[in-house]
Amino acid sequence: PRRNSCVVCKKCRRECEPQAINDKGQINAAECMGCFNCIHLMDDKTQCPPLISAKWWKKFNEKPV
């Protein structure tokens, strides 16, 4: 799952070692190593910018897409 803000934040994309996440936040299954670091990062309230500063990111509609 992705948030609408993922196209703005892109932290998971930058942290993805095999670069399996594109600019739109979509994962290329052929490139993905299945480490799930992006999933852990997305749920981490200390690392995921939309979770750290929810008030600022609220305009991007935080519902997973």
N, C-alpha and C positions, 0 to 999 in steps of 0.2 A: 504493500500500500504506500501511496505517496500523498503528501499534502500539496495543496495548490502553491504554497510558498516554495516548494522544492525547485521550481524553475528559476527562482530568485536566489535562494540560499546556496545551493550546490555544494554544501559541505561534504555530503556523502560521496558525491562525484569526485571531489578533490582527494578524499581519503581512500577511495577505492584503488587498491594496488594494481589490479589488472586493467583499470580504466574501463570497466564493463558498463558504466552508467553514462548515458549520453546527456546532452545539455537540457533535455526535457525531463530528466529524472527516470527515464526508462532503462531497464536492465537488459543488456544483450546476453541472453542465456548461453550463447556459444562462447562468450568471453568470461562469464562469471565462474569463479572458483568455488562458490558455495560456502564462503567463510561466514556469511551473515553479519559481517561487521557493520554494513550499512543499516541493517535492521536494528542492531544494538544501539548504534549512534542515533537513529531516528527516535528511539524511546528514551534516550539518556537526557534527563533534564539539566545536566551540567555541560553537555556538549552540543546539543541540537539548538541552534539559534532561535527557531520559532518557539521552542519550549522555554528557553532562558528568558526571552523577552516577549512573552505572549501578547502583551498589550500592543506593542509595535507591529507585530506580525498579524494581528487580528484582521487587518484589512485584506489579507490574502486568503481568508476563509480557510481555517485550519482543518476542515473535514478531509479525511483521506479520500483520494480518488482512485 
